[in-house]
Amino acid sequence: MAVKKAVFREVGTGKEPAVDSTIVNLRSKLEIYKAMSNGGNLADCPVRDVMQGLSGKWSSLLMGALAEQPYRFGELRRLVPDISQRMLTQTLHELQRDGYVHREVFPTKPPSVEYSLTDLGRSMFGALHQLILWAELNHDAVRQARAGFDAARA
């Protein structure tokens, strides 16, 4: 199974990070995480805290849609037809709470509401987009690995 190479860029710079410095940074971050998990407060772990808010089934889809343009609630519901009204509301509230999404109410009759990404949301989507690209490039390899693992266990 071949793994496709994606070119990942440092967010905001457009430059490819040096592999050595990336590994060193990752190691230091892992050390911090290990130290925190051995008696520290995991709620204070920035990676865990941020990823928890983005790990929902619908968060990346909604952020991807809002990265294109602002949408009203009904438009988002039509763009993601599998999402229930309750789950769309809940996910949008979570994204608002984390500062990624802005909700604007227009004084019309009936009132209309529009959702858009904030600057923080656009910044996060830049990083999230790299993960999305990686997933698209490597989805077949991941599925093959799962099938091989499952077959070996059967």
N, CA, C and O atoms as a GROMACS GRO file, in nm:
protein
  616
    1MET      N    1   0.084  -0.116   0.000
    1MET     CA    2   0.000   0.000   0.000
    1MET      C    3   0.089   0.123   0.000
    1MET      O    4   0.176   0.138   0.086
    2ALA      N    5   0.066   0.208  -0.095
    2ALA     CA    6   0.149   0.328  -0.109
    2ALA      C    7   0.086   0.443  -0.032
    2ALA      O    8  -0.036   0.463  -0.035
    3VAL      N    9   0.169   0.517   0.035
    3VAL     CA   10   0.122   0.636   0.106
    3VAL      C   11   0.159   0.756   0.023
    3VAL      O   12   0.275   0.777  -0.010
    4LYS      N   13   0.060   0.834  -0.011
    4LYS     CA   14   0.084   0.953  -0.092
    4LYS      C   15   0.143   1.062  -0.005
    4LYS      O   16   0.105   1.077   0.112
    5LYS      N   17   0.234   1.138  -0.061
    5LYS     CA   18   0.296   1.247   0.014
    5LYS      C   19   0.219   1.375  -0.013
    5LYS      O   20   0.202   1.416  -0.128
    6ALA      N   21   0.175   1.434   0.093
    6ALA     CA   22   0.110   1.564   0.083
    6ALA      C   23   0.209   1.669   0.128
    6ALA      O   24   0.290   1.645   0.218
    7VAL      N   25   0.204   1.783   0.068
    7VAL     CA   26   0.291   1.893   0.109
    7VAL      C   27   0.212   1.976   0.209
    7VAL      O   28   0.113   2.040   0.176
    8PHE      N   29   0.259   1.973   0.332
    8PHE     CA   30   0.194   2.051   0.437
    8PHE      C   31   0.274   2.177   0.459
    8PHE      O   32   0.397   2.175   0.459
    9ARG      N   33   0.206   2.284   0.476
    9ARG     CA   34   0.271   2.413   0.492
    9ARG      C   35   0.244   2.466   0.632
    9ARG      O   36   0.140   2.437   0.693
   10GLU      N   37   0.339   2.544   0.682
   10GLU     CA   38   0.317   2.608   0.811
   10GLU      C   39   0.202   2.707   0.793
   10GLU      O   40   0.203   2.789   0.702
   11VAL      N   41   0.106   2.698   0.881
   11VAL     CA   42  -0.012   2.782   0.871
   11VAL      C   43   0.030   2.929   0.880
   11VAL      O   44   0.102   2.970   0.970
   12GLY      N   45  -0.018   3.006   0.783
   12GLY     CA   46   0.009   3.149   0.782
   12GLY      C   47   0.136   3.188   0.710
   12GLY      O   48   0.154   3.306   0.678
   13THR      N   49   0.227   3.091   0.681
   13THR     CA   50   0.352   3.128   0.615
   13THR      C   51   0.359   3.079   0.472
   13THR      O   52   0.425   3.140   0.388
   14GLY      N   53   0.290   2.969   0.443
   14GLY     CA   54   0.297   2.911   0.309
   14GLY      C   55   0.425   2.834   0.286
   14GLY      O   56   0.447   2.782   0.176
   15LYS      N   57   0.512   2.825   0.388
   15LYS     CA   58   0.638   2.753   0.374
   15LYS      C   59   0.626   2.612   0.432
   15LYS      O   60   0.551   2.589   0.527
   16GLU      N   61   0.700   2.519   0.372
   16GLU     CA   62   0.706   2.386   0.429
   16GLU      C   63   0.793   2.390   0.553
   16GLU      O   64   0.902   2.447   0.550
   17PRO      N   65   0.746   2.330   0.665
   17PRO     CA   66   0.830   2.330   0.784
   17PRO      C   67   0.947   2.234   0.768
   17PRO      O   68   0.936   2.135   0.696
   18ALA      N   69   1.057   2.264   0.832
   18ALA     CA   70   1.170   2.173   0.832
   18ALA      C   71   1.130   2.050   0.912
   18ALA      O   72   1.078   2.062   1.022
   19VAL      N   73   1.156   1.931   0.855
   19VAL     CA   74   1.114   1.807   0.920
   19VAL      C   75   1.178   1.793   1.057
   19VAL      O   76   1.112   1.756   1.154
   20ASP      N   77   1.308   1.822   1.067
   20ASP     CA   78   1.377   1.808   1.195
   20ASP      C   79   1.315   1.897   1.302
   20ASP      O   80   1.292   1.852   1.414
   21SER      N   81   1.289   2.022   1.268
   21SER     CA   82   1.231   2.112   1.368
   21SER      C   83   1.089   2.071   1.403
   21SER      O   84   1.046   2.088   1.517
   22THR      N   85   1.016   2.017   1.306
   22THR     CA   86   0.881   1.970   1.334
   22THR      C   87   0.884   1.854   1.432
   22THR      O   88   0.803   1.849   1.524
   23ILE      N   89   0.977   1.761   1.413
   23ILE     CA   90   0.989   1.646   1.503
   23ILE      C   91   1.030   1.691   1.642
   23ILE      O   92   0.976   1.641   1.741
   24VAL      N   93   1.124   1.784   1.651
   24VAL     CA   94   1.166   1.836   1.782
   24VAL      C   95   1.048   1.904   1.852
   24VAL      O   96   1.025   1.881   1.970
   25ASN      N   97   0.973   1.986   1.778
   25ASN     CA   98   0.856   2.052   1.837
   25ASN      C   99   0.753   1.950   1.883
   25ASN      O  100   0.694   1.965   1.990
   26LEU      N  101   0.732   1.847   1.803
   26LEU     CA  102   0.636   1.744   1.838
   26LEU      C  103   0.680   1.670   1.964
   26LEU      O  104   0.599   1.644   2.053
   27ARG      N  105   0.809   1.638   1.972
   27ARG     CA  106   0.860   1.570   2.091
   27ARG      C  107   0.840   1.654   2.216
   27ARG      O  108   0.798   1.603   2.319
   28SER      N  109   0.870   1.784   2.206
   28SER     CA  110   0.854   1.869   2.325
   28SER      C  111   0.707   1.879   2.364
   28SER      O  112   0.674   1.882   2.483
   29LYS      N  113   0.619   1.884   2.266
   29LYS     CA  114   0.476   1.890   2.297
   29LYS      C  115   0.430   1.758   2.359
   29LYS      O  116   0.347   1.759   2.450
   30LEU      N  117   0.482   1.646   2.311
   30LEU     CA  118   0.447   1.517   2.370
   30LEU      C  119   0.497   1.507   2.514
   30LEU      O  120   0.428   1.451   2.599
   31GLU      N  121   0.614   1.561   2.540
   31GLU     CA  122   0.666   1.561   2.677
   31GLU      C  123   0.575   1.642   2.769
   31GLU      O  124   0.547   1.601   2.882
   32ILE      N  125   0.530   1.756   2.721
   32ILE     CA  126   0.437   1.838   2.801
   32ILE      C  127   0.308   1.761   2.827
   32ILE      O  128   0.257   1.759   2.939
   33TYR      N  129   0.257   1.696   2.723
   33TYR     CA  130   0.134   1.620   2.739
   33TYR      C  131   0.153   1.506   2.839
   33TYR      O  132   0.067   1.484   2.924
   34LYS      N  133   0.266   1.434   2.830
   34LYS     CA  134   0.294   1.325   2.924
   34LYS      C  135   0.301   1.378   3.067
   34LYS      O  136   0.246   1.318   3.159
   35ALA      N  137   0.370   1.490   3.085
   35ALA     CA  138   0.383   1.547   3.219
   35ALA      C  139   0.246   1.585   3.274
   35ALA      O  140   0.218   1.564   3.392
   36MET      N  141   0.163   1.640   3.190
   36MET     CA  142   0.030   1.681   3.235
   36MET      C  143  -0.056   1.560   3.269
   36MET      O  144  -0.134   1.565   3.364
   37SER      N  145  -0.043   1.453   3.193
   37SER     CA  146  -0.126   1.336   3.218
   37SER      C  147  -0.079   1.258   3.340
   37SER      O  148  -0.153   1.173   3.390
   38ASN      N  149   0.041   1.284   3.388
   38ASN     CA  150   0.092   1.218   3.508
   38ASN      C  151   0.070   1.303   3.632
   38ASN      O  152   0.160   1.316   3.715
   39GLY      N  153  -0.045   1.360   3.645
   39GLY     CA  154  -0.074   1.437   3.765
   39GLY      C  155  -0.118   1.579   3.735
   39GLY      O  156  -0.172   1.646   3.823
   40GLY      N  157  -0.094   1.624   3.615
   40GLY     CA  158  -0.138   1.758   3.579
   40GLY      C  159  -0.286   1.757   3.544
   40GLY      O  160  -0.348   1.650   3.537
   41ASN      N  161  -0.340   1.871   3.521
   41ASN     CA  162  -0.481   1.883   3.486
   41ASN      C  163  -0.496   1.874   3.335
   41ASN      O  164  -0.454   1.965   3.263
   42LEU      N  165  -0.554   1.765   3.286
   42LEU     CA  166  -0.568   1.747   3.141
   42LEU      C  167  -0.657   1.852   3.078
   42LEU      O  168  -0.646   1.879   2.958
   43ALA      N  169  -0.744   1.913   3.156
   43ALA     CA  170  -0.829   2.019   3.102
   43ALA      C  171  -0.745   2.138   3.058
   43ALA      O  172  -0.790   2.219   2.977
   44ASP      N  173  -0.624   2.150   3.112
   44ASP     CA  174  -0.536   2.260   3.075
   44ASP      C  175  -0.449   2.229   2.953
   44ASP      O  176  -0.375   2.315   2.907
   45CYS      N  177  -0.459   2.107   2.900
   45CYS     CA  178  -0.379   2.070   2.783
   45CYS      C  179  -0.439   2.138   2.660
   45CYS      O  180  -0.552   2.109   2.623
   46PRO      N  181  -0.365   2.230   2.597
   46PRO     CA  182  -0.423   2.305   2.485
   46PRO      C  183  -0.462   2.218   2.367
   46PRO      O  184  -0.565   2.242   2.304
   47VAL      N  185  -0.383   2.117   2.335
   47VAL     CA  186  -0.414   2.032   2.220
   47VAL      C  187  -0.543   1.954   2.246
   47VAL      O  188  -0.632   1.951   2.161
   48ARG      N  189  -0.551   1.894   2.362
   48ARG     CA  190  -0.670   1.816   2.396
   48ARG      C  191  -0.794   1.906   2.399
   48ARG      O  192  -0.900   1.868   2.348
   49ASP      N  193  -0.781   2.023   2.457
   49ASP     CA  194  -0.893   2.115   2.470
   49ASP      C  195  -0.945   2.159   2.333
   49ASP      O  196  -1.066   2.157   2.309
   50VAL      N  197  -0.854   2.199   2.245
   50VAL     CA  198  -0.895   2.247   2.112
   50VAL      C  199  -0.949   2.132   2.027
   50VAL      O  200  -1.051   2.147   1.961
   51MET      N  201  -0.880   2.018   2.030
   51MET     CA  202  -0.923   1.906   1.946
   51MET      C  203  -1.058   1.850   1.990
   51MET      O  204  -1.135   1.801   1.907
   52GLN      N  205  -1.086   1.856   2.118
   52GLN     CA  206  -1.215   1.807   2.167
   52GLN      C  207  -1.330   1.884   2.101
   52GLN      O  208  -1.432   1.825   2.066
   53GLY      N  209  -1.312   2.013   2.083
   53GLY     CA  210  -1.417   2.093   2.021
   53GLY      C  211  -1.431   2.070   1.871
   53GLY      O  212  -1.535   2.099   1.813
   54LEU      N  213  -1.326   2.018   1.809
   54LEU     CA  214  -1.330   1.998   1.664
   54LEU      C  215  -1.352   1.853   1.624
   54LEU      O  216  -1.366   1.822   1.505
   55SER      N  217  -1.356   1.764   1.722
   55SER     CA  218  -1.360   1.622   1.689
   55SER      C  219  -1.500   1.568   1.663
   55SER      O  220  -1.517   1.451   1.631
   56GLY      N  221  -1.599   1.653   1.675
   56GLY     CA  222  -1.735   1.608   1.647
   56GLY      C  223  -1.753   1.571   1.501
   56GLY      O  224  -1.680   1.617   1.414
   57LYS      N  225  -1.851   1.487   1.477
   57LYS     CA  226  -1.877   1.437   1.342
   57LYS      C  227  -1.904   1.548   1.241
   57LYS      O  228  -1.870   1.534   1.123
   58TRP      N  229  -1.965   1.658   1.285
   58TRP     CA  230  -2.012   1.760   1.193
   58TRP      C  231  -1.927   1.887   1.192
   58TRP      O  232  -1.941   1.969   1.101
   59SER      N  233  -1.840   1.905   1.289
   59SER     CA  234  -1.766   2.031   1.303
   59SER      C  235  -1.686   2.067   1.179
   59SER      O  236  -1.695   2.179   1.128
   60SER      N  237  -1.607   1.972   1.129
   60SER     CA  238  -1.522   2.004   1.014
   60SER      C  239  -1.605   2.029   0.888
   60SER      O  240  -1.570   2.113   0.806
   61LEU      N  241  -1.715   1.956   0.872
   61LEU     CA  242  -1.803   1.979   0.756
   61LEU      C  243  -1.863   2.119   0.759
   61LEU      O  244  -1.866   2.189   0.658
   62LEU      N  245  -1.910   2.160   0.876
   62LEU     CA  246  -1.970   2.293   0.887
   62LEU      C  247  -1.866   2.402   0.871
   62LEU      O  248  -1.893   2.504   0.807
   63MET      N  249  -1.748   2.382   0.928
   63MET     CA  250  -1.643   2.483   0.912
   63MET      C  251  -1.601   2.492   0.766
   63MET      O  252  -1.572   2.601   0.715
   64GLY      N  253  -1.596   2.378   0.697
   64GLY     CA  254  -1.562   2.379   0.555
   64GLY      C  255  -1.664   2.455   0.473
   64GLY      O  256  -1.629   2.532   0.383
   65ALA      N  257  -1.791   2.435   0.504
   65ALA     CA  258  -1.896   2.509   0.433
   65ALA      C  259  -1.885   2.658   0.460
   65ALA      O  260  -1.893   2.740   0.368
   66LEU      N  261  -1.866   2.694   0.587
   66LEU     CA  262  -1.859   2.836   0.624
   66LEU      C  263  -1.730   2.902   0.577
   66LEU      O  264  -1.722   3.024   0.571
   67ALA      N  265  -1.629   2.822   0.545
   67ALA     CA  266  -1.505   2.878   0.489
   67ALA      C  267  -1.530   2.931   0.349
   67ALA      O  268  -1.460   3.022   0.303
   68GLU      N  269  -1.629   2.876   0.280
   68GLU     CA  270  -1.662   2.922   0.145
   68GLU      C  271  -1.737   3.054   0.148
   68GLU      O  272  -1.707   3.145   0.070
   69GLN      N  273  -1.834   3.064   0.238
   69GLN     CA  274  -1.918   3.185   0.247
   69GLN      C  275  -2.007   3.174   0.370
   69GLN      O  276  -2.023   3.065   0.425
   70PRO      N  277  -2.066   3.285   0.413
   70PRO     CA  278  -2.164   3.278   0.523
   70PRO      C  279  -2.291   3.207   0.475
   70PRO      O  280  -2.327   3.214   0.357
   71TYR      N  281  -2.356   3.138   0.567
   71TYR     CA  282  -2.480   3.068   0.534
   71TYR      C  283  -2.584   3.090   0.643
   71TYR      O  284  -2.551   3.114   0.759
   72ARG      N  285  -2.709   3.082   0.602
   72ARG     CA  286  -2.819   3.081   0.698
   72ARG      C  287  -2.840   2.937   0.744
   72ARG      O  288  -2.792   2.843   0.681
   73PHE      N  289  -2.913   2.922   0.853
   73PHE     CA  290  -2.934   2.791   0.914
   73PHE      C  291  -2.992   2.691   0.814
   73PHE      O  292  -2.940   2.580   0.799
   74GLY      N  293  -3.098   2.730   0.745
   74GLY     CA  294  -3.163   2.641   0.649
   74GLY      C  295  -3.070   2.601   0.535
   74GLY      O  296  -3.076   2.488   0.486
   75GLU      N  297  -2.986   2.693   0.493
   75GLU     CA  298  -2.890   2.663   0.386
   75GLU      C  299  -2.789   2.559   0.433
   75GLU      O  300  -2.754   2.467   0.359
   76LEU      N  301  -2.742   2.574   0.557
   76LEU     CA  302  -2.649   2.475   0.613
   76LEU      C  303  -2.717   2.339   0.624
   76LEU      O  304  -2.656   2.235   0.597
   77ARG      N  305  -2.842   2.339   0.662
   77ARG     CA  306  -2.917   2.214   0.675
   77ARG      C  307  -2.929   2.144   0.540
   77ARG      O  308  -2.920   2.021   0.533
   78ARG      N  309  -2.948   2.220   0.434
   78ARG     CA  310  -2.957   2.161   0.300
   78ARG      C  311  -2.820   2.115   0.249
   78ARG      O  312  -2.810   2.016   0.178
   79LEU      N  313  -2.714   2.188   0.287
   79LEU     CA  314  -2.579   2.149   0.245
   79LEU      C  315  -2.534   2.018   0.309
   79LEU      O  316  -2.461   1.940   0.248
   80VAL      N  317  -2.579   1.995   0.431
   80VAL     CA  318  -2.542   1.873   0.505
   80VAL      C  319  -2.673   1.800   0.538
   80VAL      O  320  -2.721   1.809   0.651
   81PRO      N  321  -2.731   1.729   0.441
   81PRO     CA  322  -2.866   1.674   0.459
   81PRO      C  323  -2.876   1.566   0.567
   81PRO      O  324  -2.985   1.542   0.618
   82ASP      N  325  -2.766   1.501   0.602
   82ASP     CA  326  -2.771   1.394   0.702
   82ASP      C  327  -2.778   1.446   0.845
   82ASP      O  328  -2.806   1.369   0.937
   83ILE      N  329  -2.752   1.574   0.866
   83ILE     CA  330  -2.749   1.629   1.002
   83ILE      C  331  -2.891   1.666   1.047
   83ILE      O  332  -2.968   1.724   0.971
   84SER      N  333  -2.923   1.631   1.170
   84SER     CA  334  -3.054   1.668   1.224
   84SER      C  335  -3.053   1.815   1.264
   84SER      O  336  -2.948   1.875   1.282
   85GLN      N  337  -3.171   1.872   1.277
   85GLN     CA  338  -3.182   2.012   1.317
   85GLN      C  339  -3.119   2.032   1.455
   85GLN      O  340  -3.049   2.130   1.478
   86ARG      N  341  -3.145   1.938   1.546
   86ARG     CA  342  -3.089   1.947   1.681
   86ARG      C  343  -2.936   1.943   1.679
   86ARG      O  344  -2.871   2.022   1.747
   87MET      N  345  -2.880   1.852   1.600
   87MET     CA  346  -2.734   1.838   1.595
   87MET      C  347  -2.670   1.959   1.527
   87MET      O  348  -2.562   2.002   1.566
   88LEU      N  349  -2.735   2.013   1.425
   88LEU     CA  350  -2.684   2.133   1.359
   88LEU      C  351  -2.682   2.249   1.459
   88LEU      O  352  -2.583   2.322   1.467
   89THR      N  353  -2.790   2.265   1.533
   89THR     CA  354  -2.796   2.372   1.634
   89THR      C  355  -2.687   2.353   1.739
   89THR      O  356  -2.617   2.448   1.773
   90GLN      N  357  -2.673   2.231   1.789
   90GLN     CA  358  -2.574   2.202   1.893
   90GLN      C  359  -2.432   2.227   1.842
   90GLN      O  360  -2.350   2.288   1.912
   91THR      N  361  -2.402   2.181   1.722
   91THR     CA  362  -2.267   2.197   1.667
   91THR      C  363  -2.236   2.344   1.642
   91THR      O  364  -2.125   2.390   1.672
   92LEU      N  365  -2.331   2.418   1.588
   92LEU     CA  366  -2.310   2.562   1.567
   92LEU      C  367  -2.288   2.634   1.699
   92LEU      O  368  -2.204   2.724   1.707
   93HIS      N  369  -2.361   2.596   1.803
   93HIS     CA  370  -2.341   2.657   1.936
   93HIS      C  371  -2.201   2.628   1.988
   93HIS      O  372  -2.135   2.717   2.042
   94GLU      N  373  -2.155   2.504   1.970
   94GLU     CA  374  -2.020   2.468   2.016
   94GLU      C  375  -1.913   2.545   1.940
   94GLU      O  376  -1.816   2.592   1.999
   95LEU      N  377  -1.932   2.559   1.809
   95LEU     CA  378  -1.835   2.634   1.728
   95LEU      C  379  -1.838   2.783   1.764
   95LEU      O  380  -1.734   2.850   1.762
   96GLN      N  381  -1.955   2.834   1.797
   96GLN     CA  382  -1.966   2.974   1.844
   96GLN      C  383  -1.895   2.989   1.978
   96GLN      O  384  -1.819   3.084   1.998
   97ARG      N  385  -1.919   2.897   2.069
   97ARG     CA  386  -1.860   2.902   2.203
   97ARG      C  387  -1.708   2.904   2.196
   97ARG      O  388  -1.642   2.975   2.273
   98ASP      N  389  -1.652   2.827   2.104
   98ASP     CA  390  -1.506   2.821   2.089
   98ASP      C  391  -1.451   2.939   2.010
   98ASP      O  392  -1.330   2.953   1.996
   99GLY      N  393  -1.539   3.023   1.957
   99GLY     CA  394  -1.495   3.143   1.888
   99GLY      C  395  -1.468   3.126   1.740
   99GLY      O  396  -1.411   3.214   1.677
  100TYR      N  397  -1.509   3.012   1.682
  100TYR     CA  398  -1.483   2.986   1.541
  100TYR      C  399  -1.593   3.041   1.450
  100TYR      O  400  -1.568   3.073   1.334
  101VAL      N  401  -1.713   3.052   1.503
  101VAL     CA  402  -1.829   3.091   1.422
  101VAL      C  403  -1.897   3.212   1.485
  101VAL      O  404  -1.912   3.222   1.607
  102HIS      N  405  -1.937   3.304   1.398
  102HIS     CA  406  -2.013   3.423   1.440
  102HIS      C  407  -2.157   3.405   1.393
  102HIS      O  408  -2.183   3.364   1.280
  103ARG      N  409  -2.249   3.435   1.482
  103ARG     CA  410  -2.392   3.428   1.451
  103ARG      C  411  -2.447   3.569   1.449
  103ARG      O  412  -2.439   3.642   1.548
  104GLU      N  413  -2.504   3.608   1.334
  104GLU     CA  414  -2.559   3.742   1.321
  104GLU      C  415  -2.709   3.734   1.295
  104GLU      O  416  -2.754   3.665   1.204
  105VAL      N  417  -2.784   3.803   1.378
  105VAL     CA  418  -2.930   3.808   1.364
  105VAL      C  419  -2.968   3.936   1.292
  105VAL      O  420  -2.928   4.045   1.334
  106PHE      N  421  -3.044   3.923   1.184
  106PHE     CA  422  -3.090   4.039   1.108
  106PHE      C  423  -3.233   4.074   1.150
  106PHE      O  424  -3.317   3.985   1.164
  107PRO      N  425  -3.261   4.203   1.170
  107PRO     CA  426  -3.393   4.245   1.219
  107PRO      C  427  -3.498   4.247   1.108
  107PRO      O  428  -3.551   4.352   1.071
  108THR      N  429  -3.527   4.130   1.056
  108THR     CA  430  -3.630   4.118   0.953
  108THR      C  431  -3.749   4.044   1.015
  108THR      O  432  -3.739   3.993   1.127
  109LYS      N  433  -3.858   4.039   0.943
  109LYS     CA  434  -3.974   3.963   0.990
  109LYS      C  435  -4.001   3.852   0.892
  109LYS      O  436  -4.036   3.881   0.778
  110PRO      N  437  -3.987   3.727   0.929
  110PRO     CA  438  -3.931   3.679   1.055
  110PRO      C  439  -3.780   3.705   1.061
  110PRO      O  440  -3.717   3.725   0.957
  111PRO      N  441  -3.723   3.704   1.182
  111PRO     CA  442  -3.579   3.729   1.193
  111PRO      C  443  -3.499   3.625   1.116
  111PRO      O  444  -3.532   3.506   1.116
  112SER      N  445  -3.395   3.669   1.050
  112SER     CA  446  -3.307   3.574   0.982
  112SER      C  447  -3.171   3.576   1.051
  112SER      O  448  -3.127   3.678   1.105
  113VAL      N  449  -3.106   3.461   1.049
  113VAL     CA  450  -2.978   3.443   1.117
  113VAL      C  451  -2.877   3.392   1.015
  113VAL      O  452  -2.907   3.304   0.935
  114GLU      N  453  -2.758   3.448   1.019
  114GLU     CA  454  -2.651   3.407   0.928
  114GLU      C  455  -2.529   3.368   1.011
  114GLU      O  456  -2.496   3.432   1.111
  115TYR      N  457  -2.463   3.262   0.968
  115TYR     CA  458  -2.343   3.212   1.035
  115TYR      C  459  -2.224   3.232   0.944
  115TYR      O  460  -2.232   3.211   0.823
  116SER      N  461  -2.112   3.273   1.003
  116SER     CA  462  -1.988   3.292   0.926
  116SER      C  463  -1.870   3.256   1.016
  116SER      O  464  -1.882   3.253   1.138
  117LEU      N  465  -1.756   3.230   0.953
  117LEU     CA  466  -1.635   3.203   1.031
  117LEU      C  467  -1.578   3.335   1.083
  117LEU      O  468  -1.582   3.437   1.014
  118THR      N  469  -1.527   3.331   1.204
  118THR     CA  470  -1.455   3.444   1.260
  118THR      C  471  -1.311   3.438   1.211
  118THR      O  472  -1.274   3.343   1.142
  119ASP      N  473  -1.231   3.536   1.245
  119ASP     CA  474  -1.088   3.530   1.212
  119ASP      C  475  -1.024   3.406   1.274
  119ASP      O  476  -0.943   3.339   1.211
  120LEU      N  477  -1.062   3.376   1.398
  120LEU     CA  478  -1.011   3.257   1.465
  120LEU      C  479  -1.055   3.131   1.391
  120LEU      O  480  -0.978   3.037   1.376
  121GLY      N  481  -1.180   3.130   1.345
  121GLY     CA  482  -1.231   3.016   1.269
  121GLY      C  483  -1.159   2.998   1.137
  121GLY      O  484  -1.129   2.885   1.098
  122ARG      N  485  -1.130   3.108   1.068
  122ARG     CA  486  -1.055   3.098   0.942
  122ARG      C  487  -0.914   3.047   0.968
  122ARG      O  488  -0.861   2.967   0.891
  123SER      N  489  -0.854   3.094   1.076
  123SER     CA  490  -0.721   3.047   1.112
  123SER      C  491  -0.722   2.897   1.142
  123SER      O  492  -0.635   2.823   1.096
  124MET      N  493  -0.822   2.852   1.219
  124MET     CA  494  -0.832   2.710   1.251
  124MET      C  495  -0.861   2.630   1.126
  124MET      O  496  -0.808   2.520   1.110
  125PHE      N  497  -0.946   2.682   1.038
  125PHE     CA  498  -0.978   2.606   0.917
  125PHE      C  499  -0.854   2.588   0.830
  125PHE      O  500  -0.842   2.486   0.761
  126GLY      N  501  -0.763   2.684   0.831
  126GLY     CA  502  -0.638   2.667   0.757
  126GLY      C  503  -0.564   2.542   0.802
  126GLY      O  504  -0.514   2.466   0.720
  127ALA      N  505  -0.557   2.522   0.932
  127ALA     CA  506  -0.491   2.403   0.987
  127ALA      C  507  -0.576   2.278   0.961
  127ALA      O  508  -0.522   2.174   0.924
  128LEU      N  509  -0.706   2.289   0.981
  128LEU     CA  510  -0.796   2.177   0.959
  128LEU      C  511  -0.795   2.134   0.813
  128LEU      O  512  -0.809   2.015   0.783
  129HIS      N  513  -0.780   2.229   0.724
  129HIS     CA  514  -0.776   2.198   0.580
  129HIS      C  515  -0.659   2.106   0.547
  129HIS      O  516  -0.672   2.020   0.460
  130GLN      N  517  -0.547   2.122   0.615
  130GLN     CA  518  -0.432   2.033   0.593
  130GLN      C  519  -0.469   1.890   0.631
  130GLN      O  520  -0.432   1.796   0.560
  131LEU      N  521  -0.541   1.872   0.740
  131LEU     CA  522  -0.586   1.740   0.781
  131LEU      C  523  -0.684   1.682   0.679
  131LEU      O  524  -0.680   1.563   0.648
  132ILE      N  525  -0.772   1.766   0.628
  132ILE     CA  526  -0.869   1.722   0.528
  132ILE      C  527  -0.796   1.676   0.401
  132ILE      O  528  -0.830   1.572   0.345
  133LEU      N  529  -0.697   1.752   0.357
  133LEU     CA  530  -0.619   1.712   0.239
  133LEU      C  531  -0.549   1.579   0.263
  133LEU      O  532  -0.549   1.492   0.176
  134TRP      N  533  -0.489   1.563   0.381
  134TRP     CA  534  -0.421   1.438   0.414
  134TRP      C  535  -0.520   1.322   0.409
  134TRP      O  536  -0.489   1.216   0.355
  135ALA      N  537  -0.639   1.342   0.467
  135ALA     CA  538  -0.740   1.236   0.468
  135ALA      C  539  -0.782   1.198   0.326
  135ALA      O  540  -0.799   1.080   0.296
  136GLU      N  541  -0.800   1.297   0.241
  136GLU     CA  542  -0.838   1.269   0.103
  136GLU      C  543  -0.728   1.192   0.030
  136GLU      O  544  -0.757   1.100  -0.047
  137LEU      N  545  -0.603   1.228   0.054
  137LEU     CA  546  -0.491   1.160  -0.012
  137LEU      C  547  -0.470   1.018   0.040
  137LEU      O  548  -0.428   0.931  -0.036
  138ASN      N  549  -0.500   0.994   0.166
  138ASN     CA  550  -0.464   0.866   0.228
  138ASN      C  551  -0.582   0.781   0.270
  138ASN      O  552  -0.564   0.679   0.337
  139HIS      N  553  -0.702   0.818   0.232
  139HIS     CA  554  -0.821   0.744   0.272
  139HIS      C  555  -0.816   0.598   0.227
  139HIS      O  556  -0.847   0.509   0.306
  140ASP      N  557  -0.777   0.574   0.103
  140ASP     CA  558  -0.770   0.436   0.054
  140ASP      C  559  -0.669   0.355   0.134
  140ASP      O  560  -0.696   0.240   0.168
  141ALA      N  561  -0.554   0.413   0.165
  141ALA     CA  562  -0.452   0.342   0.242
  141ALA      C  563  -0.503   0.309   0.383
  141ALA      O  564  -0.476   0.201   0.435
  142VAL      N  565  -0.574   0.401   0.444
  142VAL     CA  566  -0.630   0.376   0.577
  142VAL      C  567  -0.734   0.265   0.571
  142VAL      O  568  -0.736   0.177   0.657
  143ARG      N  569  -0.819   0.267   0.471
  143ARG     CA  570  -0.921   0.162   0.457
  143ARG      C  571  -0.857   0.026   0.432
  143ARG      O  572  -0.903  -0.075   0.485
  144GLN      N  573  -0.750   0.024   0.351
  144GLN     CA  574  -0.679  -0.102   0.327
  144GLN      C  575  -0.615  -0.153   0.456
  144GLN      O  576  -0.618  -0.273   0.484
  145ALA      N  577  -0.557  -0.064   0.534
  145ALA     CA  578  -0.496  -0.103   0.660
  145ALA      C  579  -0.601  -0.160   0.755
  145ALA      O  580  -0.576  -0.261   0.821
  146ARG      N  581  -0.717  -0.098   0.762
  146ARG     CA  582  -0.825  -0.149   0.847
  146ARG      C  583  -0.870  -0.288   0.802
  146ARG      O  584  -0.887  -0.378   0.885
  147ALA      N  585  -0.888  -0.304   0.670
  147ALA     CA  586  -0.932  -0.433   0.618
  147ALA      C  587  -0.829  -0.541   0.648
  147ALA      O  588  -0.865  -0.652   0.686
  148GLY      N  589  -0.700  -0.509   0.631
  148GLY     CA  590  -0.595  -0.606   0.662
  148GLY      C  591  -0.592  -0.641   0.809
  148GLY      O  592  -0.576  -0.758   0.845
  149PHE      N  593  -0.607  -0.543   0.894
  149PHE     CA  594  -0.609  -0.566   1.039
  149PHE      C  595  -0.728  -0.653   1.077
  149PHE      O  596  -0.714  -0.749   1.152
  150ASP      N  597  -0.846  -0.618   1.025
  150ASP     CA  598  -0.967  -0.694   1.057
  150ASP      C  599  -0.958  -0.837   1.006
  150ASP      O  600  -1.002  -0.930   1.075
  151ALA      N  601  -0.902  -0.856   0.886
  151ALA     CA  602  -0.887  -0.991   0.831
  151ALA      C  603  -0.792  -1.075   0.915
  151ALA      O  604  -0.815  -1.194   0.935
  152ALA      N  605  -0.686  -1.015   0.965
  152ALA     CA  606  -0.588  -1.087   1.047
  152ALA      C  607  -0.649  -1.128   1.182
  152ALA      O  608  -0.608  -1.228   1.241
  153ARG      N  609  -0.744  -1.051   1.230
  153ARG     CA  610  -0.807  -1.080   1.360
  153ARG      C  611  -0.922  -1.179   1.348
  153ARG      O  612  -0.965  -1.236   1.448
  154ALA      N  613  -0.973  -1.200   1.226
  154ALA     CA  614  -1.091  -1.287   1.208
  154ALA      C  615  -1.056  -1.434   1.216
  154ALA      O  616  -1.143  -1.519   1.203
   0.00000   0.00000   0.00000
